[in-house]
Amino acid sequence: MGLIATISEAVSPPRILADPMRMSILADELTRCQYTLSNCARRLGVFPRLGVNFWSTLRRKWEPNENDPVDCLLELLIDGREVPMDQLRRHLSSAFVDTIIETGLAEKDGSILYSRLCLFPCYGKFIVTDRACKNISINQVMWLWGESFILGGMVKRDPRKRAIDLGTGSGVHAILASEHCGSVVCVDISPRALEFARFNAAMNGIRNMEFVLSDLFDSIDGTCDLLLANPPYLPDSGNHVGENFWSGGVDGCNILCNIVRAIPTRLEKSGTANLITLYPMLPGVSIKEQFNGWLQGTLSHYEVLDYTWPVPHYQDLLSEKPFEGDKSAWRFGVVSLRRLESDKGWWKEAGDGWFFREDGSCCVTADHDHLRACARSSHTSAK
Ligand SMILES: C[S@@+](CC[C@H](N)C(=O)[O-])C[C@H]1O[C@@H](n2cnc3c(N)ncnc32)[C@H](O)[C@@H]1O
């Protein structure tokens, strides 16, 4: 098996139970068992660029201990292994076991439990996604991996009025934003993704989220002061944009460029847009020039933190017809733009791609105020 397996099986989204108390059992019990990012990091190891090694094919050898609740949860809800029901009941309440079966998070075969989904801890929240393999029968909801934990850790958690999370998938970034934003709009073109996002909001007891089926901003009114996006980004001539979570069209930028073009009308002054993605630049074109083009020459109206790093050997594991040309200018990471009243903006290259602490959390915050002073000294005109 390569780094990523391909399967073909129908998988239903998890079901929300009508009683909110029963939904809260899930998060309460996972918290009680200390199913946390740092406990997962301690068992599975951490890559400085990719975060916790949830992906079993990349991981050092790990022998689960059946007497350890976190190990049992990792076996069942990350690795997709069969776990005896009695074993899980030793650590988690019967109500938890009943609830994971009723919601479809786990299935029962005699006295054995198994799961077709994944459940990740993420900065104090819990996120259900599809399994970390390529399933050609469904429009999969992206599992969490390095990029999720980078963006999740990097967004500055200042109070905000309204956040919009474009391409919300599991809703991970919207759920994290719900803690510090008055309201959060979760947007996806995939109804299946919105079912997962709704489930995850209910499991985490969140009530200030709205779920909108929309092609980017098409069905969304108004502006926001926090824009989040992890759009599909792979240059893929074999797939149609919007049919899966990875295809960004032939040049990879199909969705990204539409998001950036909308920023001047959708992001309020002093608002911040945080975009994590692959930037598959053509040789000779810098990200900065590319953004200035998408923003029609108005890049100087933004303070920009560029946390991208070069990825000239980027390996596309998902596309049917991956890009085979020159990747020497490709970069990956977060670009964080704060909109100004003036045209005194700047662009600062702020990171080198080594983002993870040993506990699996991201050690960098995209803080425009903090970096403003040093950015001024490296000011280069975007005008
Ligand atoms: C790379 S996934 C990111 C999911 C999630 N935000 C995360 O970071 O884990 C991209 C998501 O964008 C959605 N998407 C693709 N095209 C879209 C469009 N035109 N409008 C809205 N969502 C779109 C996909 O369905 C998918 O859920």
The ligand as a Tripos MOL2 file, in Angstrom:
@<TRIPOS>MOLECULE
LIG
   27    29     1     0     0
SMALL
NO_CHARGES

@<TRIPOS>ATOM
      1 C1         -9.5460   21.2150    1.4990 C.3       1 LIG1
      2 S1        -11.2070   21.0130    2.0640 S.3       1 LIG1
      3 C2        -11.1440   21.9270    3.5800 C.3       1 LIG1
      4 C3        -12.1360   21.4770    4.6030 C.3       1 LIG1
      5 C4        -11.9930   22.1780    5.9580 C.3       1 LIG1
      6 N1        -12.1610   23.6120    5.8430 N.3       1 LIG1
      7 C5        -10.6770   21.8560    6.6050 C.2       1 LIG1
      8 O1         -9.8080   22.7220    6.6250 O.co2     1 LIG1
      9 O2        -10.5080   20.7350    7.1000 O.co2     1 LIG1
     10 C6        -12.0570   22.0820    0.9450 C.3       1 LIG1
     11 C7        -13.5750   22.1810    1.1220 C.3       1 LIG1
     12 O3        -14.0590   23.1460    0.1810 O.3       1 LIG1
     13 C8        -15.3050   22.7170   -0.3310 C.3       1 LIG1
     14 N2        -15.5270   23.4010   -1.6120 N.ar      1 LIG1
     15 C9        -15.0190   23.0990   -2.8270 C.ar      1 LIG1
     16 N3        -15.4350   23.9830   -3.7430 N.ar      1 LIG1
     17 C10       -16.2200   24.8740   -3.0910 C.ar      1 LIG1
     18 C11       -16.9500   26.0130   -3.5110 C.ar      1 LIG1
     19 N4        -16.9300   26.4360   -4.7730 N.pl3     1 LIG1
     20 N5        -17.6740   26.6770   -2.5890 N.ar      1 LIG1
     21 C12       -17.7090   26.2770   -1.2970 C.ar      1 LIG1
     22 N6        -17.0370   25.1930   -0.8510 N.ar      1 LIG1
     23 C13       -16.2880   24.5030   -1.7310 C.ar      1 LIG1
     24 C14       -15.1430   21.2070   -0.4190 C.3       1 LIG1
     25 O4        -16.4010   20.5610   -0.4670 O.3       1 LIG1
     26 C15       -14.3460   20.9080    0.8480 C.3       1 LIG1
     27 O5        -15.2010   20.6300    1.9240 O.3       1 LIG1
@<TRIPOS>BOND
     1     1     2 1
     2     2     3 1
     3     2    10 1
     4     3     4 1
     5     4     5 1
     6     5     6 1
     7     5     7 1
     8     7     8 2
     9     7     9 1
    10    10    11 1
    11    11    12 1
    12    11    26 1
    13    12    13 1
    14    13    14 1
    15    13    24 1
    16    14    15 ar
    17    14    23 ar
    18    15    16 ar
    19    16    17 ar
    20    17    18 ar
    21    17    23 ar
    22    18    19 1
    23    18    20 ar
    24    20    21 ar
    25    21    22 ar
    26    22    23 ar
    27    24    25 1
    28    24    26 1
    29    26    27 1
@<TRIPOS>SUBSTRUCTURE
     1 LIG1         1 GROUP 0 **** ****
